[in-house]
Amino acid sequence: MATRFCYSPSEQKCLIKPAYQRRYTFVFSIILLLTSLNSPAFGAKPRPFRTKNVIIVVIDGPRYSETWGNVPGHIPEMATRMRPKGVFFNNFLNDAYTYTNSGHTAITTGINQPIDNNGNELPANPSVFQLWLKSTGKPATAAWIIASKDKLNILGNTLHPDWNNKYLPSLNCGVNGPGSGYRADSLTLVVVKQVLKRDKPGLVLINFMEPDGYAHAGNQNYYLRGISRDDRYVKQLWDFIQKDKHYRKNTTLLVTNDHGRHLDGIAGGWTEHGDNCEGCQHISLLALGPDFKKGRTVANRYTLVDIAPTVAMLLGFNFDQAQGHFITDLFPKKKLKQLNL
């Protein structure tokens, strides 16, 4: 025979939970369930990096002696305000073909190629943009190449038969595409901000051309002015990234060059470039991002072909074609240990 328990009215009231307590218990249980499902115990792999977006800025053709070889000089924003927030590489090189299209191709494909410099030849290998778009399934507007030089539209495609005309990024190069001429860097920055606000791309390459353009014209004052302007534009871009809700705290910015210029006394000096002299090969890399060290200078040797595999590692896709390697000196030892590097 079952035993019956009798409670007084006051005891019965204590046994009944108020509705708000029952709702709180239900919601809390759901939160615990979702948290546990995303834990390593349930097989979910945590992201190794906080970086979700990568922006590469290429300042075209300044000589190291007019930039990082004489700071703050013409680059006070990068040298004094940005450098303490990231990692600076003072032994960074283009050790192959020191022309605009070859340098940019090394950056985007991870392979040195003696490509035509007039914009009449596509890279032989697919770019980091194409591999990223394929791996993510994102639309063309998720990846952008925005260049002051119209001839750099070639970076969006490849001659490789397996990749030609596939997974192409969006392009905005020169005044209005191939054959339209070069565009002022200030206008390129305007386009960059418009694209970032509208499309919120996860992978972007920006070319600022004025140092190279005015050096070829033999105008030293405007060459130096171009360096100073691009220094300000890079800082304005970094400030935009830090304030924008989509990009702040999860975006890596890489600032480099495609080539330098001849040393004084070599084949036209600062007005030209294209050989393997130190002036043409010695460039720079400034890297800022949520995963990197802060306020560090790296003297180890790296080159342009190391950029693409580093971008691939940060964004989490395979990039086996590169001649270069992942830039380990960007990261704290704790992060490298997590990556087993």
C-alpha positions, 0 to 999 in steps of 0.5 A, spaced: 500 500 500 502 506 497 504 511 503 501 518 502 504 524 504 500 530 507 503 537 507 500 544 510 498 549 505 504 553 507 509 547 505 505 546 498 507 553 496 514 552 498 514 546 493 511 550 487 517 554 483 514 560 481 514 561 473 520 565 472 524 560 476 522 555 471 523 559 465 530 561 468 532 554 469 530 552 462 534 557 459 540 556 463 540 548 461 539 550 454 546 555 454 549 549 458 547 544 452 550 549 447 556 550 450 558 543 451 556 541 444 562 546 442 567 544 447 573 539 444 570 534 448 564 534 443 569 534 437 569 541 435 576 544 433 577 551 436 580 556 431 587 557 432 587 564 430 583 570 432 584 573 425 578 572 420 580 578 415 587 579 412 588 586 408 595 586 404 598 593 403 603 594 397 607 601 397 610 600 390 617 601 389 620 606 395 627 605 397 629 602 404 633 608 405 628 613 404 623 609 408 625 605 414 632 606 413 631 613 416 626 614 421 621 617 422 623 621 416 618 620 411 614 615 415 612 618 422 605 614 422 608 607 421 615 608 424 612 611 431 605 610 431 604 603 428 610 599 429 609 599 437 603 595 435 606 590 431 612 586 428 617 589 424 622 585 419 628 589 417 631 584 413 625 583 408 627 582 401 624 581 394 630 576 392 628 575 385 624 579 380 624 586 382 619 589 378 612 591 379 608 585 376 613 580 378 613 583 386 606 583 386 605 576 383 610 573 388 606 576 394 599 573 391 601 566 389 607 565 393 612 563 387 617 568 384 615 569 376 619 573 371 612 575 368 611 581 363 611 588 367 606 591 362 600 587 364 600 583 358 601 576 362 597 572 367 601 569 373 602 562 371 599 559 378 593 561 382 593 566 387 591 566 394 585 569 393 582 564 388 584 558 393 581 562 399 574 563 395 574 556 393 575 553 400 570 558 403 565 558 398 564 565 398 562 570 393 567 574 389 565 580 393 569 577 399 576 578 396 578 584 393 584 587 389 584 594 389 590 597 385 592 604 383 596 601 377 591 599 372 596 593 370 595 589 376 588 587 374 592 581 372 593 578 379 586 576 379 586 570 374 591 565 372 594 561 366 593 555 370 588 550 366 585 548 372 584 555 375 583 559 369 577 564 370 575 560 376 574 563 383 576 570 381 576 575 386 573 582 385 577 588 382 578 595 382 584 597 378 587 604 375 582 609 373 577 604 370 580 598 369 586 595 364 588 601 359 585 606 363 592 609 367 594 610 374 590 613 379 592 617 385 593 613 391 588 618 395 582 616 390 584 608 391 584 609 399 577 612 398 575 606 394 578 601 399 573 604 404 567 604 400 569 596 399 570 595 406 564 598 408 559 595 403 562 588 402 566 587 408 571 582 404 575 577 408 581 578 404 584 584 400 590 587 397 591 594 396 596 597 391 599 604 392 603 607 386 605 614 387 612 613 390 614 608 384 610 612 379 613 619 381 620 616 381 620 613 374 618 620 372 624 623 375 620 627 380 624 627 387 620 631 391 613 628 389 617 621 390 618 623 397 611 626 397 608 619 395 612 616 401 609 621 406 602 620 403 602 613 403 604 613 410 598 617 412 594 613 408 596 606 411 595 609 418 588 612 416 586 605 414 589 602 420 584 607 424 578 605 420 580 597 421 580 599 429 573 603 429 569 598 424 565 593 428 566 588 423 574 588 422 576 591 429 580 585 434 580 580 428 583 583 422 591 582 420 594 588 416 600 586 412 604 592 409 610 591 404 613 593 398 613 589 391 621 592 390 625 597 392 630 602 387 637 602 385 642 604 390 645 611 388 650 610 382 647 604 379 643 605 373 639 611 374 639 610 382 633 612 385 629 613 378 629 606 376 629 598 379 629 591 376 636 588 378 639 584 384 642 590 387 641 591 395 637 597 393 632 593 389 631 587 393 631 590 400 624 592 402 620 591 408 614 588 412 610 591 418 605 586 420 599 588 425 594 583 428 590 580 434 595 574 433 602 577 433 607 580 438 607 587 439 613 592 439 618 587 436 623 587 430 625 581 427 632 581 423 631 574 420 631 573 413 624 573 409 622 574 402 615 576 399 613 569 397 613 567 405 606 572 405 601 567 401 603 561 406 602 566 412 595 568 410 593 561 408 595 559 415 591 565 418 585 564 414 585 556 415 586 553 408 591 549 404 596 553 400 602 547 398 604 551 392 608 556 395 616 557 395 616 560 401 614 558 408 609 560 414 612 566 418 613 563 425 617 570 427 610 573 427 607 569 433 609 569 441 612 562 443 605 560 446 602 560 440 607 556 436 607 551 441 599 550 440 601 550 433 606 544 434 611 549 430 
